[in-house]
Every structure is written in C-alpha cells, then in structure tokens.
C-alpha cells in the first residue's frame, strides 16, 4: 500500500515551502479542508494511511516447523522402526495419524491465537480530527489522505506526515523517528535549508511522533509507506510475539518434567530388557511413553489460553496489548484510578453559575442545548454576556446533536453558553483566536486572545454580544481565561459586578473561596472564567505560550461555574466487589480534596484523603508506609502519581493505574498494568498503557481482573490435568516394571498415543474456555511471583496420579474372568486401558475447581468440555467394541459388568478428591 508523494521532484521540499504554496500544491483550502468526495477519491488513489504489515509465514513453513520438532521427529522415527521391525502397518499408520492430528491442532491453536490478537489490534484504531467540508470531523487515521487538514493537540500521536499550518506552543517529541527525546517546537515558518535533516525540519510533523504540548494544525503531505516512518518501517517489522513470564515458567517446567520423564523411560526400557521383552516392542513403548509423559504441548496450549482470554477481555471492553498483562491481571492488589469518566459518566453538565454577584440554576442534561439559566430570587436578570462569550471562545470543544468532540468540561461550558442564548459557531467565526496558552496540568488554566478589531461592529448579527464596556482602544485585544478557581483567582485583581469591575479585596476573595469550597464539598467541579482587556502594545500575538503567560495577570473574574459529572451506578458495585476480592481502590484526581472526598464517600472508597502538597511533605519511606491507607489523592501532579504507584509497588503488590493524558504516560509505564481510556484517552497515554478500556468504565477494570483470575486459573487447571496424566503413566509403567505386575508393558504403544490425544486434544483445550468460578473474586490476589507448580499443587497432582495409577494397576491385576475366545491378558489390558481413559474424564471435572465441589451449577457451564467428554467416551466405546478399531488398539469387547467396574474404579478419584476438598474447606472455615 505504497503512497506516492503528490508533488514532483522539481518542486521545493515541503519544509521549505510557505503554507500558501503547500495548500496550492495540495489543492486544499486550509480553513475548509477537503470535501468528502475529494477525500474519497484521493484515498482510492493513494491507499490507506497504514504501514505495510510483515509478511505472514506460509503454511508450508509452519507445517515444516511442526514436523521437525524433536518429539515429532522421534514419533516419525518410531513409525519407520515399527514398520521395518514388525513388518505391519497399523502402528505406523496410527502414529502418523497422531502426528497429523497434533500438527493440525497446533495450526488451529496458532491460527486462533493470531486471529484473536489481530482482532485486538484492529480494535485500537487511531482516530484523528480533521477539517472536511468546512467542519471538524473525526475519522480513522487510516482514512487520511494528502491534503487533509489535521488538528493536533497535546496527548495525540501525529497520524501522518504534514506541513504545519498553525501553531500555538506546539511541541512534538520525535524520538520514534529521530531518537532525540527532547520535544521539538513546531512553527509554520519555512525552513530555508532544503537538505535539513529530519530533526531540524521544524515546519513539519511526522507520523507516529507524539504531541507533548500546545495545539496546531497541519496539512497532510504523505501517508502510509510514503511517510518518513514508512521508509524505515522495515527496521520495525521483525519483532515477534512476546513470551510472557508465565509462558517462560511453563517452558522451564516442561523442560524439567521432560528430564524426569526421560529418566523414568530409560528405567522402564532397562527393566524390560532384563525381563527379556523384544527390543523393538520396548523401543516403540518407550517412544510412545515419552510422547505421553513429556508435556510437549504445554507451552502451545498456554499461549492459546492467554490469547483466547485476551479476546474475552476485549469483548468485555478491555483491550489487552500484551499477553503478559492477561496473567498479571489476576494478581492485581491495587487499582489507582482517575475519577472523571472512569468512576463518573464523563457527561459534564453545568448545574449552577455564579456571575454578576448572582447565583443561577442551570437546567437540562448532558450535552443537549435545551435548558435555561434560572436566577435565584426575583431580582432582574443581570447582563452576563461577557462570561458566556468567554466560555465559548476560550474552549476548543465542539458540541453537535448531543455529542461533544473535545474536552467534556469544555463541552459543558459551550452548552452553558448556548443555553444563555449565544450562537457559539457565529461567535467563534467573528472573534477568531489570535493567540493562546493551551491548558496543561502544570498551569491548570487555558487562555486565548481575540483582537478587538475582529469583533463585529454595530448592526451586525451578533453585535449585541459586543459588551457596552468595550474599550476605546479597538486595536487592542481581549484576553480570556478559564481554569481551576484557585489558580485563576490568584491571577485576578478585579471582580465583575452589575455596576462594573471592582477591586477584588480580601473579603470578596474569601467569600469566593468559601463558595468554591462549598460547591466542591457537594462533589461538583468548579471552573473559573476571567478576562483582561489588552492595549495594542501589551501583547505579542506571535509569541509562545510561555511568553504570553506573564500577561495572564490582573484579570477580572467573570464567573464561577459548578459542573457535575455524576458517578456511574455500576462503579459503586464494582468498588464493593474489588474490596471483597482484597483489592484496594485509590482515587487519584486533580479536584480539590473536599470535592474528591465527597465523591469517594458516595462511591464507597475508603481511606485517608490527602492532597499533592501533603504528599510533598512525605518522604518516600513515609509514603510507602502510608500508601495502602490512602483512599483519595487530590490536586496531584504527574510526579505525585508516579510516587504513589512506586509506593504501592514497594511491598511487591501488583498495581493497576488508569490515565488519559500525555502527562499520565510515565505513571502508566511505572505501573504493572497501565490502563488508558479508550474514549477520552490521548494517543500518547494509549501508547504507554498495556490495556485500553473501550468504555472508560471502572467496572470494566474489575471485570477484567475477574477474567484475568479466571484465565490464570484455566492455565493452572490445564497444567494440573496434563501433568497428573503424565505422572500417572510414569507411576503405572515404573511400578509395573519394578514389580513385574504386567507380563510386558501395561499398555500398547497405540493405547498410549490415544491417551496422549486426550491430554492435548479438545478435552484438555476446553479447560481454557472455562468461565471464572463463583469464588474468583472472593479470595485475595495471588502473589505476583507465585510458581505455577507450588507445593500444594504438586501435592494435589501427585495425589491424583497415585490414585489413577493404583486404580489402573488393580484392575490390570485383579480383572474379572475373561470372555470366551479371548485371553485373560487382553480382557485385563482392555479393562485397565478403559479405566485409565475414564480416569482422565473424571479428573477433567476435578481440576476445574481448587476446593469447590463438582456438584455445583458451575460444573455445567462449560458446554465445550461436556461435548468433548461425550465425544471421547463415544470413541472409547468404538475402540473397545468396533472390530476394525479393536485390531488397531489390541482391545476386546467388555461386558456391562466390566464397564461398570471401570466406571466405579475411575469414579474413585472423584469421591476421594471431594473428600479432600471438603476437608480443605472445613480447615478454612472460621471457627
């Protein structure tokens, strides 16, 4: 999907051309953007704005890799030796069938895992704000074309190469392309040197780089493989799938078990030689036993289980970018969560307005502009047009049809201005922005500058919005500010009243601060709006935000706006469930302590409430000691978030951290599980996170933890099942070889291979589809570095293996009388073989719960498991009773009584395990 550059080599490079020349060459009006029809035509011409994917491995290479694995090679050698030595084909044919079955199974597992991961990648589609048809719209980054005018702001990732058209303090970190970590200031001014290196092209922005500060716009000059990052994409395409800590632990475990199994196989082989058994039969038995006891499929099934688990998480609204996060979720002990949009609905609504010394109630909900401003009392309605105009102009949000594009808080202010009677779109056209100081978490305010000379004159459609107190110096400008009340108040010297601006004295300041605190204590967010009129020589409109910042003083306070973001109803239940699961929840927010504490109490978050300055007074040791007891952290900076995450992790706990802004990215990387907001989150935050919430909902985090615990449990179940079967084989063959209980091998090679299919086939894989148990959120988090085979699990596995081995050997030795025409050994062997297969089916049910009884509703929830059990039982009946399969597997028909005996003996593992579980539950029951 290459993209050719839309200019010829004879034309000047984009970075040296002026903005007007660039717009002409790309045939676009920067203020209107492309039309939808033209964008569609260019998309067809240039192709999607995406990098070419690495070529997939051909099927024949995958098959070759599978058949050249050591254990598969051993099986194929065994088939050849069997054919040469025994001069019969049934054993070689069955071995080849097993090889083919395992190869197909691995290919299917691999394919499903890749499909699941690809689906997750497709869900993390980057979206961009562009101008099309004269409007601001949001489109998928893949649909961008040369000539599109893209709007950029801090926290976003640049979606394509582009020529900067406007810049308000725009800075971009280009480490992804140049390796230079320091952000680069961007400007519309051309760069004179046509051969300037990429890092010095300050008039250009490049795909996959991160906007760290300010706002701006750029016209797309190249997309897809035609971008700078596209030219080096080959260097990025060779990365393979990650191996998670759990997978590495499983690989080490498989190696250890293989060594143990190899030693046992050698012992069995030597004992057979001492008893005088034919060497060709011993060789085939040893190879078959190796395949059955060495867990060669363990790592593949674990990877499959993790990938399928990631798909289930995605369906719940949690997109996991790395498989390691799936297993880590189950060990989460702390969730440090943002408030806005995560614990609340993020549908900001202005509820009250204090302006012109009067309090107004604001009616209406969400981002619908239906509603009005209702003044308290019967006094005349004061003129608050200056305040409403400031709310509309000092905001970037666009509200249409009940939806907001941009910051939700700004959306509430824009809606409030509209409810007050202002035509927001007309006001923005007639008062264009000349300069700005973008909002960031350090300043905690946003400022914009609008020239008076651009204001409408008398008689125009919106002349009524030009306040009567406009200055005589119409060559000056008006500075508008909105932000946190404490920050804005510190920069105010005047207060707007019905009779004009009056000095803001200590008494008035105290009254306003008390009003702000009282509103905040009710869980409402307060925004302050202010202005200052500037003379012609008082402001440098071409200056940077840092240069403009000193002018943001001596302001006149216009209004305080009380905005509510109601708590999510489901968040309360999720927090309660997290507490029951031993997970501590910490709210981290930029709100005041009183505001945050009120919301925390409403949601059920417990613990001490502290502010950022409180944290500054604690050293790292004190913070680590108190961190577990801190429920609310208010008025915090990004550095405070990092300190809190590190303090929570200091005792080895697993910490999940949510965030949405560019300044949250460091904390997200510090956390064990960084969680970005999919709706409100910036692209930088999403890039730093290991999990993305598609609904920005705290309840989804708790649901993901529950799924994570269930996924880890499923891996443990599979390990327990497979190793119990393998060790059961080891004990049977070792005991039979040492004691001479069987006149030869207890099972034939083909019978061993049949059980191996059960171990690695659909019945075992179905364990990975188990839903989380009812007790998944009723136990504390598991230790993060817990070994997959800890002491208690090894004990339970050995317990199961011993029961299966004793039961099978007893049936083999004490089998009832034979049927006419068959030898006693054949009846005994068939009965023992069938009993061992039934042991596996019963043990599948046992391993599904650590201490819970099989006789619960949960046992019936996995339809795939029951379907696979039914299929295996049906096939076992055919193996025992259908003549063609009897010949293959050296079996004979069993009577109903003999089947009953096999079922009774195999069920013993169920009753004994139920007894063990009951005793375990009794020991844990509080006295």
GUBA-29556 format. One line per 10 residues: for each residue y, z, x of C-alpha. Coordinates in steps of 0.1 Angstrom, whole numbers, padded with zeros to 4 digits. Each point is the difference from the previous one (the first is absolute). Example, Ala and Ser with C-alpha at 12.3 -4.5 7.8 and 13.67 -1.06 7.14 Angstrom:
2
-0045 0078 0123; 0034 -0007 0014
// end
This chain:
927
0000 0000 0000; 0025 -0010 0026; 0037 -0003 -0008; 0021 -0026 0016; 0036 0009 0008; 0024 -0016 -0025; 0024 -0012 0027; -0003 -0026 0027; -0001 0006 0037; 0034 -0017 0003
0016 0028 -0020; 0012 0032 0015; -0023 0030 0000; 0004 0022 -0031; 0014 0030 0020; 0029 -0021 0015; 0010 -0015 -0033; 0026 0015 -0024; -0011 0013 -0034; 0017 -0029 -0018
-0017 -0026 0021; -0034 0018 -0004; 0005 0000 -0038; 0009 -0037 0000; -0031 -0009 0021; -0022 0019 -0023; 0017 -0013 -0031; 0007 0034 -0016; 0029 0018 -0015; -0002 0035 0015
0016 0017 -0031; -0025 -0016 -0024; -0031 -0007 0021; -0025 -0028 -0008; -0010 -0010 -0035; -0034 0009 -0011; -0010 -0037 -0002; 0012 -0006 0035; -0018 0031 0013; -0032 -0013 -0015
0004 -0034 0015; 0006 0015 0035; -0030 0023 -0004; -0022 -0030 -0006; 0015 -0017 0030; -0001 0028 0025; -0029 0021 -0013; -0002 0038 -0005; 0020 0023 0022; -0031 0016 0016
-0017 0000 0034; -0033 -0019 0004; -0029 0023 -0003; -0026 0002 0028; -0030 -0023 -0007; -0029 0017 -0017; -0033 0002 0019; -0023 -0028 -0012; -0031 0011 -0020; -0024 -0014 0027
0016 0023 0026; -0003 0030 -0022; -0037 -0008 -0007; -0005 -0005 0037; 0016 0033 0008; -0023 0018 -0025; -0032 -0016 0012; 0008 0008 0037; 0005 0037 -0006; -0025 0020 0020
-0020 0014 -0029; -0002 -0035 -0017; -0012 -0015 0033; -0027 0027 0001; -0011 -0009 -0035; -0002 -0037 0007; -0020 0007 0032; -0023 0022 -0021; -0005 -0029 -0025; -0009 -0023 0029
-0024 0025 0015; -0016 0007 -0033; -0006 -0037 -0007; -0014 -0005 0035; -0022 0031 0002; -0013 0004 -0036; 0000 -0038 -0007; 0011 0007 -0036; 0034 -0007 -0016; 0006 0026 -0026
0015 0026 0024; 0023 -0025 0018; 0011 -0015 -0034; 0009 0034 -0014; 0018 0009 0033; 0020 -0032 -0003; 0008 0008 -0036; 0013 0034 0011; 0021 -0016 0027; 0015 -0024 -0025
0005 0028 -0025; 0019 0021 0025; 0021 -0030 0012; 0010 -0009 -0036; 0007 0037 -0008; 0022 0003 0031; 0018 -0032 -0008; 0006 0011 -0036; 0013 0034 0012; 0022 -0016 0026
0014 -0025 -0025; 0007 0026 -0027; 0017 0022 0026; 0022 -0028 0012; 0008 -0010 -0036; 0010 0035 -0008; 0023 0003 0031; 0015 -0035 -0007; 0008 0011 -0035; 0018 0031 0013
0020 -0022 0023; 0009 -0023 -0029; 0013 0030 -0019; 0025 0009 0027; 0022 -0030 -0007; 0034 0002 0016; 0028 -0008 -0024; 0036 -0011 0008; 0033 -0001 -0018; 0015 -0035 0000
0028 -0019 -0017; -0012 -0028 -0023; 0018 -0017 -0028; 0030 0023 0007; -0020 0032 -0007; -0017 0026 0021; -0038 -0002 -0006; -0031 0015 0017; -0026 -0024 0012; -0031 0002 0021
0008 -0005 0037; -0027 -0028 0001; 0022 -0020 -0024; 0031 -0001 0023; 0011 -0034 0011; 0026 -0012 0025; 0034 0003 -0017; -0008 0031 -0019; 0028 0027 0002; -0018 0033 0007
0017 0034 -0006; -0008 0026 0026; 0004 0038 0002; -0012 0029 0021; -0037 0006 -0004; -0010 -0036 -0007; -0020 -0023 0022; 0016 -0034 0007; -0022 -0024 -0020; 0008 -0033 0019
0022 -0013 0028; 0036 -0003 -0011; 0036 -0005 0010; 0022 0030 -0008; 0027 -0007 -0027; 0014 0034 -0005; -0004 0034 0017; 0011 0035 -0009; -0012 0021 0029; -0032 -0021 0000
-0024 0011 0028; -0035 -0013 0006; -0028 0013 0022; -0017 -0030 0015; -0027 0018 0020; -0027 -0019 -0019; 0014 -0032 0016; 0018 0009 0032; -0015 0033 0009; 0035 0016 0001
0000 0032 -0020; 0038 0005 -0003; 0014 -0015 -0032; 0022 -0031 0003; 0033 -0003 -0018; 0002 -0033 -0020; 0031 -0020 -0008; 0008 -0033 -0017; 0019 -0010 0032; -0018 -0029 0018
-0015 0005 0035; 0015 -0025 0024; -0029 -0004 0024; -0025 -0025 -0015; -0027 0013 0024; 0006 0037 -0008; -0033 0019 -0001; -0013 0012 -0033; 0011 0036 0007; 0037 -0012 0005
0002 -0021 -0032; 0021 0025 -0019; 0007 -0025 -0028; -0037 -0004 -0009; -0026 0022 -0016; -0037 -0005 0005; -0031 0003 -0021; -0019 0034 0003; 0029 0019 0015; 0014 0031 -0017
0034 0006 -0014; 0009 0035 0012; 0036 0003 -0012; 0026 -0016 -0022; -0001 -0030 -0023; 0005 -0037 0002; -0012 -0034 -0010; -0016 -0029 0018; -0010 -0036 -0008; -0036 -0008 0008
-0003 -0026 0029; -0037 0001 0006; -0031 0013 -0018; -0037 0006 0008; -0013 -0014 0032; 0034 -0015 0007; 0015 0034 0006; 0003 0017 0034; -0027 0025 -0009; -0021 -0030 -0012
0002 -0015 0035; -0017 0031 0015; -0023 0006 -0029; -0030 -0010 0021; 0005 0031 0021; -0003 0021 -0031; -0030 -0016 -0016; -0028 0014 0020; 0000 0035 -0012; -0033 0010 -0017
-0007 0025 -0026; 0004 0036 0010; -0028 0024 0005; 0007 0033 -0017; -0009 0034 0016; -0027 0004 -0026; -0015 -0034 0009; 0000 0009 0037; -0016 0034 -0008; -0027 -0019 -0021
-0006 -0024 0029; -0005 0029 0024; -0023 0016 -0025; -0020 -0032 -0004; -0004 -0002 0038; -0012 0036 0002; -0025 -0005 -0028; -0012 -0032 0015; -0008 0018 0033; -0019 0027 -0019
-0019 -0025 -0021; -0008 -0020 0031; -0016 0030 0016; -0021 0007 -0031; -0011 -0036 -0002; -0012 0001 0036; -0020 0032 -0008; -0015 -0016 -0030; -0009 -0032 0020; -0016 0021 0028
-0020 0022 -0025; -0013 -0032 -0017; -0012 -0014 0033; -0018 0033 0008; -0017 -0003 -0034; -0011 -0035 0009; 0020 -0019 -0026; 0006 -0037 0006; 0031 -0006 0021; 0012 -0029 -0021
-0001 0023 -0031; 0017 0028 0019; 0027 -0024 0012; 0008 -0012 -0035; -0001 0035 -0014; 0023 0012 0027; 0025 -0028 -0005; 0000 0005 -0038; 0004 0038 0005; 0029 -0006 0023
0018 -0022 -0026; -0006 0027 -0027; 0011 0030 0021; 0028 -0015 0020; 0031 0000 -0023; 0012 -0035 0010; 0017 -0005 -0034; 0019 0033 0001; 0033 -0013 0014; 0001 -0031 -0022
-0005 0019 -0032; 0026 0026 0010; 0025 -0028 0006; -0009 -0015 -0033; 0004 0033 -0018; 0034 0006 0016; 0012 -0035 -0010; -0013 0003 -0035; 0017 0034 -0002; 0033 -0016 0011
-0004 -0025 -0029; -0005 0028 -0025; 0031 0018 0014; 0020 -0032 -0004; -0010 -0002 -0037; 0013 0036 -0003; 0034 -0011 0014; -0005 0010 0037; -0002 -0028 0025; -0016 0012 0032
0010 -0021 0030; -0025 0015 0024; -0036 0010 -0007; 0004 0032 0020; 0024 0012 -0027; -0028 -0002 -0025; -0021 0026 0018; 0031 0021 0010; 0011 0003 -0037; -0029 0023 -0008
0011 0026 0026; 0037 0001 -0012; 0012 0036 0000; 0038 -0005 -0005; 0020 -0026 -0019; 0037 -0001 0010; 0016 -0020 -0027; 0033 -0015 -0009; 0014 0009 -0034; 0018 -0031 -0013
-0024 -0025 -0016; -0031 0018 0012; 0002 0033 -0018; 0026 -0015 -0024; 0002 -0032 -0020; 0027 -0016 0022; 0018 -0012 -0031; 0034 0016 0007; 0022 0006 -0030; 0035 0014 0000
0001 0030 -0023; 0034 0014 0006; 0033 -0010 0015; 0029 0021 0012; 0032 -0020 0004; 0037 0005 -0006; -0007 0038 -0004; -0023 -0007 -0030; -0038 0001 -0005; -0017 -0029 -0017
-0035 -0002 -0015; -0017 -0034 0007; -0024 -0013 -0026; -0028 -0026 0005; -0031 -0001 0021; -0011 -0017 0032; 0017 -0033 0011; 0009 -0012 -0035; 0037 -0003 -0004; 0000 0011 -0036
0017 0034 -0002; 0034 0015 0003; 0021 0027 0016; 0006 0029 -0024; 0028 0024 0011; -0004 0037 -0006; 0024 0014 -0026; 0026 -0017 -0021; 0025 -0008 0027; 0011 -0037 0005
-0023 -0020 0022; 0016 -0002 0035; 0004 -0032 0020; -0030 -0001 0024; 0001 -0037 0008; 0005 0006 0037; -0032 0021 0002; -0021 -0026 -0019; 0013 -0029 0021; -0009 0019 0032
-0035 0006 -0013; -0005 -0037 -0006; 0016 -0013 0032; -0013 0026 0025; -0036 -0009 -0010; -0024 -0028 0009; -0025 0005 -0029; -0003 -0028 -0027; -0011 0010 -0035; -0014 -0026 -0023
-0020 0003 -0032; -0008 0037 0006; -0012 -0005 0036; 0018 0008 0032; -0001 -0019 0033; 0011 0023 0027; 0004 0038 0003; -0008 0019 -0032; 0029 0024 0004; 0024 -0029 0004
-0016 -0015 -0031; 0009 0032 -0020; 0036 -0003 0011; 0002 -0037 -0009; -0015 0007 -0034; 0025 0028 -0005; 0029 -0023 0008; -0013 -0025 -0025; -0004 0027 -0026; 0037 0008 0006
0009 -0036 -0009; 0003 -0017 0034; -0013 -0035 0005; -0017 0007 0033; -0007 -0036 0010; 0036 -0011 -0007; 0014 0030 0019; -0022 -0009 0030; 0012 -0036 -0001; 0037 0009 -0002
-0002 0028 0026; -0021 -0014 0028; -0011 0024 0027; 0020 -0005 0032; -0018 0027 0022; -0024 0028 -0004; -0017 0030 0015; -0037 -0002 -0012; -0017 0032 -0012; -0023 0016 0025
-0016 0035 0001; 0023 0011 0028; 0033 -0008 -0017; -0012 0008 -0036; 0027 -0022 -0014; 0008 -0037 -0006; 0034 -0015 0002; 0014 -0034 -0010; 0034 -0016 0005; 0016 -0025 -0025
0033 -0018 0006; 0027 0006 -0026; 0010 -0036 0004; -0033 -0010 -0015; 0005 0021 -0031; 0007 -0018 -0033; 0036 -0004 -0010; 0015 0009 -0033; -0014 -0021 -0029; -0034 -0007 0016
-0032 0009 -0018; -0004 0033 0018; 0036 0009 0007; -0004 0032 -0020; -0022 0012 0028; 0028 -0001 0025; 0012 0036 -0003; 0037 0006 -0007; 0001 0021 0031; -0006 -0030 0023
0021 0002 0032; 0030 -0022 0005; -0014 -0012 0033; -0024 -0027 -0015; -0009 -0013 0035; -0020 0032 0006; -0034 0010 -0012; -0019 0026 -0020; -0027 0020 0017; -0027 0012 -0024
-0026 0026 0009; -0031 0015 -0016; -0025 0025 0014; -0012 0036 0002; 0026 0023 -0015; 0002 0024 0029; 0006 -0030 0024; 0025 -0017 -0022; 0019 0032 -0008; 0004 0007 0037
0018 -0033 0003; 0022 0005 -0031; 0035 0013 0001; 0010 -0009 -0036; -0013 0004 -0035; 0005 -0025 -0028; 0015 0015 -0032; 0014 -0014 -0032; 0035 0004 0015; -0008 -0015 0033
-0015 0010 0033; 0006 0036 0010; -0008 0018 0033; -0036 0013 0001; 0006 0037 0007; -0026 0027 0008; -0003 0011 -0036; -0006 -0034 -0013; -0025 -0007 0028; -0018 0032 -0008
-0002 -0010 -0037; -0014 -0034 0008; -0025 0015 0023; -0011 0024 -0026; -0003 -0027 -0026; -0021 -0021 0024; -0022 0030 0007; -0004 0008 -0037; -0010 -0036 -0008; -0024 -0001 0029
-0017 0032 -0010; -0010 -0017 -0032; -0019 -0027 0020; 0027 -0027 -0002; 0013 -0020 0029; 0037 -0001 0004; 0019 -0030 0015; 0037 0001 0009; 0023 -0030 -0003; 0033 -0002 0018
0027 -0025 0011; 0029 -0005 0024; 0027 -0027 0000; 0006 -0015 0034; 0030 -0019 0013; -0002 -0034 0015; -0001 0014 0035; -0023 0030 -0006; -0034 -0017 0002; -0017 -0026 0021
-0021 -0019 -0025; -0019 -0018 0029; -0009 0033 0016; -0035 0016 0001; -0010 0029 -0024; 0005 0024 0029; 0036 -0012 0004; 0006 0003 -0038; -0015 0035 -0002; 0031 0018 0013
0020 -0015 -0030; -0023 0017 -0025; 0022 0031 -0001; 0029 0012 -0023; -0019 -0013 -0030; 0008 0007 -0036; -0030 0013 -0019; -0005 -0020 -0032; -0032 0013 -0016; -0032 0020 0003
-0030 -0017 -0017; -0030 0021 -0010; -0031 -0022 0002; -0035 0010 -0011; -0033 -0014 0012; -0025 0016 -0023; -0032 0014 0015; -0032 -0020 -0006; -0022 0017 -0026; -0031 -0009 0020
0015 0015 0032; -0004 0035 -0013; -0037 -0005 -0007; -0005 -0016 0034; 0017 0028 0018; -0021 0025 -0018; -0032 -0019 0009; 0012 -0002 0036; 0004 0038 0001; -0035 0004 -0015
-0013 -0022 0028; 0015 0021 0027; 0028 -0025 0007; 0035 0014 0006; 0028 -0021 -0015; 0035 0000 0017; 0030 -0017 -0015; 0024 -0015 0026; 0032 -0013 -0014; 0037 -0007 0007
0011 0019 -0030; 0016 0034 0000; -0023 0030 0003; 0008 0012 -0035; -0006 -0034 -0016; -0032 -0005 0019; -0012 0035 -0008; 0006 -0005 -0037; -0021 -0032 0000; -0027 0017 0021
-0003 0029 -0024; -0003 -0025 -0029; -0028 -0019 0018; -0019 0031 0012; 0007 -0003 0037; -0001 0035 0015; 0014 0014 0033; 0033 0007 0016; 0029 -0023 -0002; 0020 -0008 0031
0027 -0024 0011; 0004 -0022 0030; 0024 0024 0016; -0026 0028 -0005; -0025 -0021 0019; 0025 -0005 0028; 0001 0038 0005; -0038 0001 0004; -0017 -0008 0033; -0033 -0020 -0001
-0021 0031 0003; 0017 0017 -0030; -0002 -0032 -0021; -0037 -0004 0008; -0006 0036 -0012; 0020 -0005 -0032; -0008 -0036 -0008; -0029 0007 -0023; 0021 0022 -0022; 0029 -0024 -0004
-0001 -0017 -0034; 0034 -0018 0000; 0020 -0015 0029; 0034 -0011 -0012; 0030 -0017 0016; -0022 -0012 0028; 0004 -0027 0026; -0027 -0023 0014; -0003 0023 0030; -0008 0029 -0023
-0028 -0020 -0016; -0016 -0006 0033; 0002 0037 0010; -0015 0010 -0033; -0029 -0025 0004; -0007 0012 0035; 0002 0036 -0011; -0026 -0005 -0028; -0023 -0019 0024; 0003 0027 0027
-0031 0019 -0013; -0021 -0032 -0002; 0007 -0007 -0037; 0001 -0036 -0013; 0035 -0008 -0013; 0009 -0028 -0024; 0037 -0009 -0001; 0019 -0022 -0024; 0032 -0019 0007; 0019 -0031 -0011
0029 -0005 0024; 0004 -0014 0035; 0007 0035 0013; -0033 0013 -0015; -0020 -0024 0023; -0002 0025 0030; -0013 0028 -0023; -0025 -0024 -0016; -0014 -0009 0034; -0002 0037 0010
-0020 0009 -0031; -0038 -0005 -0001; 0005 -0021 -0031; 0034 -0016 -0005; 0006 -0010 -0036; 0027 -0026 -0008; 0014 -0007 -0035; -0010 -0035 -0011; 0029 -0004 -0025; 0030 0018 0016
-0013 0000 0036; 0016 -0020 0027; -0021 -0025 0019; 0005 0021 0032; -0015 0030 -0018; -0029 -0021 -0013; -0006 -0013 0035; -0001 0036 0015; -0023 0013 -0028; -0038 0000 -0002
0000 0000 -0038; 0023 -0016 -0026; 0004 0012 -0036; 0004 -0028 -0024; 0014 0023 -0027; 0020 0025 0022; -0018 0028 -0019; -0010 0033 0014; -0030 0002 -0023; -0014 -0031 0018
0001 0019 0033; -0022 0027 -0015; -0023 -0025 -0016; -0003 -0018 0034; -0009 0033 0017; -0027 0005 -0027; -0013 -0036 0007; 0002 0007 0037; -0022 0031 -0004; -0024 -0020 -0021
-0002 -0028 0026; -0008 0024 0028; -0026 0017 -0022; -0016 -0034 -0006; -0003 -0006 0037; -0016 0034 0005; -0024 -0008 -0028; -0011 -0032 0016; -0004 0016 0034; -0021 0028 -0015
-0022 -0024 -0020; -0006 -0024 0029; -0006 0026 0027; -0023 0021 -0023; -0021 -0031 -0006; -0001 -0009 0037; -0009 0036 0011; -0026 0001 -0028; -0016 -0031 0016; 0002 0016 0034
-0016 0033 -0011; -0028 -0019 -0019; -0010 -0022 0029; 0005 0027 0026; -0021 0025 -0020; -0027 -0026 -0008; -0001 -0011 0037; -0003 0036 0014; -0025 0013 -0026; -0020 -0032 -0006
0004 0005 -0038; 0000 -0037 -0006; -0026 -0024 0014; 0028 -0022 0015; 0036 -0004 -0010; 0009 0018 -0033; 0017 -0032 -0013; -0003 -0036 0009; 0028 -0019 0017; 0009 -0018 -0033
0001 0033 -0019; 0024 0014 0025; 0022 -0031 -0003; 0000 0003 -0038; 0013 0036 0002; 0027 -0012 0025; 0013 -0024 -0026; 0004 0029 -0024; 0019 0019 0027; 0025 -0027 0008
-0002 -0019 -0033; 0016 0003 -0034; -0012 0036 -0008; 0017 0014 0031; 0031 -0022 -0003; 0004 0011 -0036; 0008 0035 0013; 0033 -0015 0013; 0010 -0007 -0036; -0003 0036 -0012
0031 0014 -0017; 0015 0032 0014; -0020 0030 -0012; 0015 0024 -0025; 0004 0025 0028; 0018 -0024 0023; 0033 0018 -0006; -0014 0035 -0004; -0006 0006 0037; 0023 0004 0030
0007 -0030 0023; -0027 -0006 0025; 0008 0006 0037; 0015 -0032 0014; -0023 -0001 0030; -0031 0010 -0019; -0031 -0018 0013; -0018 -0022 -0024; -0032 0019 0009; 0009 0036 0001
-0025 0028 0002; -0004 0004 -0038; -0005 -0037 -0006; -0026 -0003 0028; -0018 0029 -0016; -0001 -0016 -0034; -0011 -0033 0015; -0028 0016 0020; -0010 0020 -0032; -0003 -0033 -0020
-0018 -0018 0029; -0026 0028 0003; -0006 0001 -0038; -0005 -0037 -0001; -0023 0000 0031; -0022 0029 -0013; -0003 -0015 -0035; -0009 -0035 0014; -0025 0013 0025; -0017 0023 -0026
-0004 -0030 -0023; -0013 -0021 0028; -0026 0027 0010; -0009 0014 -0034; 0001 -0031 -0021; -0023 0000 -0031; -0031 -0021 -0003; 0002 -0037 0006; -0005 -0027 -0026; -0031 -0023 0001
0003 -0028 0025; 0027 0016 0022; -0003 0022 0030; 0013 0036 0000; 0025 -0008 0027; 0015 -0028 -0021; 0005 0022 -0030; 0013 0029 0021; 0023 -0024 0019; 0014 -0016 -0031
0005 0034 -0017; 0018 0014 0031; 0021 -0031 0003; 0010 0001 -0036; 0007 0038 0002; 0023 -0006 0030; 0019 -0028 -0019; 0004 0024 -0030; 0012 0027 0023; 0029 -0023 0010
0009 -0007 -0036; 0001 0037 -0009; 0019 0008 0032; 0027 -0025 -0010; 0008 0023 -0029; -0001 0031 0022; 0025 -0012 0026; 0027 -0008 -0026; 0012 0036 -0001; 0002 0025 0027
-0008 0030 -0022; 0003 -0013 -0036; -0031 -0004 -0022; -0014 -0034 -0007; -0002 0010 -0037; 0037 -0006 -0008; 0020 -0028 -0015; 0011 -0013 0034; -0036 -0011 0007; 0004 -0027 -0026
0033 -0014 0012; -0012 -0025 0026; -0015 -0029 -0018; -0006 -0020 0031; -0021 0028 0015; -0022 0003 -0031; -0004 -0038 -0002; -0011 -0001 0037; -0024 0028 -0006; -0015 -0018 -0030
-0003 -0032 0020; -0018 0018 0029; -0024 0017 -0023; -0008 -0033 -0017; -0006 -0017 0034; -0022 0029 0012; -0022 -0004 -0031; -0003 -0037 0009; -0009 0009 0036; -0027 0023 -0012
-0014 -0020 -0029; 0007 -0037 0005; -0028 -0016 0019; 0022 -0023 0022; 0022 0029 0012; -0031 0022 0004; -0012 -0024 0026; 0033 0001 0018; 0005 0038 0000; -0036 0011 0003
0001 0019 -0033; -0024 0005 -0029; 0006 0009 -0036; 0005 0036 -0010; -0011 0017 -0031; 0024 0017 -0024; -0011 0034 0013; 0007 -0011 0036; 0034 -0012 -0010; 0006 0033 -0017
-0010 0018 0032; 0024 -0022 0021; 0028 0008 -0024; -0008 0037 -0001; -0001 0003 0038; 0031 -0021 0005; 0019 0021 -0026; -0007 0031 0021; 0030 -0008 0021; 0022 0001 -0031
-0012 0034 -0011; 0002 0015 0035; 0035 -0014 0005; 0011 0013 -0034; -0013 0035 0011; 0020 -0003 0033; 0031 -0011 -0018; -0003 0028 -0026; -0003 0026 0028; 0030 -0016 0018
0022 0002 -0032; -0011 0036 -0005; 0011 0010 0035; 0034 -0016 -0005; 0005 0016 -0034; 0026 0028 0001; -0015 0035 -0006
// end
